[in-house]
Amino acid sequence: MEKFTTHTGVGVPLRRSNVDTDQIIPAVYLKRVTRTGFEDGLFAAWRNDPSFVLNNEAYAAGSVLVAGPDFGTGSSREHAVWALMDYGFKVVISPRFGDIFRGNSGKAGLLAAQVDEKVVQKLWDYLEDNPGAPVTVDLESRTVRAGEGVDAVEDSFDIDDYTRWRLLEGLDDISLTLTHEDDISTYETTRPRWKPATIHA
Amino acid sequence: MGRTLSEKVWDEHVVRSAQGEPDLLYVDLHLIHEVTSPQAFDGLRLAGRKVRRPDLTIATEDHNIPTLDWDKPIADPVSRTQVETLRKNTEEFGVRLHPLGDLEQGIVHVVGPQLGLTQPGMTIVCGDSHTATHGAFGAIAFGIGTSEVEHVLATQTLPQAKPKTMAVTVNGSLPDGVSAKDLILTLISRTGTGGGQGYIVEYRGQAIRELSMEARMTICNMSIEWGAKAGLIAPDETTFAYIEGRPEAPKGADWEAAVAHWKTLVTDDDAVFDEEIVLDAAEITPFVTWGTNPGQGVPLGSAVPSPEEFDDSDERIAAEKALAYMGLEAGTPMRDIKVDTVFLGSCTNGRIEDLRAAAAVIKGHKVADGTRFLVVPGSARVRLQAQDEGLDIVFKEAGAEWRGAGCSMCLGMNPDTLSPGERSASTSNRNFEGRQGKGGRTHLVSPQVAAATAVRGTLSSPADLTLVEA
């Protein structure tokens, strides 16, 4: 996984709450067996709508998505994170994320930054007044910044310490866990014999 | 201080605990299907890793597979490739697979309990958000993404931050004609889709105790729909009776030892939950959704709400968008909403009791003109059991389509989809925009309401049929 320290890119105001993972990428796009190429399915139902925010030239190259509460609820499909990343998004900002989506983001290297609902409102207003304006997201200081002077929006965001550390270091979870393989083996010796098995010797 | 049920199960699975890090949890059972696993197996191959515990892993084919002509090669080449990829991967890595056509094939969350693999006090994961279904047995069960699937394959563990605890206590008894689905839809309409976020929920109280195992599975299944990490129910005699004698259940002395342990898996009297919600079962009536998330629901006897009824601006905007998408007008009685397709099935309501309940309602009636009724058993075994009981005949005589087992129209990855603008009454778990097909409009309902709706062609409860007959 690539290290993530700070990112500055075009902010995209997505004025919607409850953007579930079926909206982020519908099930028909989940049939691939590869890990790439999911950008065509991103927000598929909305992409034909000329008024959809990503169809506005100014936002099309966006990399920081600013969404309403309960972003990424529903299905466990990590394809939702891949679709956002394949499109070019590095960060999603929302007041509240679906649990599994947030977990998947941390594993795949997409920063899910949780902010107060008022901050989202301010970012929406700012980005709509200034289409194509950049937003800076600094993982080290856990801050999000946009604009200058009186219009400036600056606030902190929440992310759990462990995910932040892993993203900053670009660490792969499985390798980390395998450093504790002895603990796993020890635990396995304590499991009761009546626990079920799928394969019988 | 005492511990809650979920804390006890959690503590039993901690492999490693360190300050500032999530706990490393051992996984007792890993369920696999074709959609969320191919990239995980690829990851293993790239890193030269093996599946650590194939004996704690099991796979089946459910999301993509057709429910017609399932004895022939899958027509959609992309779906076929995904299913074939699962077959190759499970063979290469030594994982047990129940493929299409196998007697034990079915929706992954129907198969686990049916085989007796789902037992109290376990940790169970699957690359599918409805994994909480298995919580009905007093297991901590939750959905994971593909990176985590790879993690579990490689290590049989997952790093997990300990969630907060919540109790949902349902006092009293559910009235006649009111099902577990009505109960969980009522709860979600009160909490919203994010109300359970960050919590493991324990469902308890008299109404929960009185539910069968399959009804408990319906409740736990939809925990994710209000944002909960997992939902579980303390095991009791109902649980033990359901498990005993199943193919993978403990036998003999192992059974005795297992039950002795399972009986300790209850929340201590002095345990404290971080949050509690209390419901009165007697107040619950048949419940259906009107909008595009599972929290947007009302009693069947009421009307489509007006966006102005919502104080919160996000909810108001969401309601406006939902009504526009659903093609509904505020104030329309729910019972006047005409439905094109009725879908009975899914990991929420595709088990034998669900089929029995729907068959009892539709028996002697006909599906309304212009309405199609798809009955999709949750597994091949459920299908056979239903046929043994003659339920297939009841459905077919009523004019319903009797299909093969799988996820089917719950998410429309196979050919079973809605057309744009088509409206369904569905016993599944999600009414998201386009969930059952692009432009499709979904109302979530119980199996009983589904069957009555198929007969009348508008959203209906079994009580409405009795009135018609009289």
Interface residues (C-beta under 8 A of the other chain):
Chain A: R15 R16 S17 N18 D20 D22 Q23 P26 A27 V28 L30 K31 R32 V33 T34 R35 A45 G68 P69 D70 T73 G74 S75 S76 R77 E78 H79 V81 R96 G98 D99 I100 G103 N104 K107 A108 D160 D161 Y162 D173 I174 L176 T177 L178 H180 E181 D183 I184 Y187 E188 R191 P192 R193 W194 K195 P196 A197 T198 I199
Chain B: V15 R16 G20 E21 P22 L24 Y26 D28 L29 V35 T36 P38 Q39 D42 A47 R49 R52 P54 D55 L56 T57 I58 H63 N64 D76 V78 S79 T81 Q82 T85 G94 R96 G116 L117 Q119 M122 G127 D128 S129 T131 F142 G143 I144 G145 T146 S147 E148 E150 H151 A154 T155 Q156 T157 P159 A161 G192 T193 G194 Q197 G198 I224 E225 G227 K229 E248 A249 P250 D254 W255 A257 A258 H261 T292 N293 D314 E315 I317 A318 K321 L411 G412 M413 R430 F432 E433 G434 R435 K438
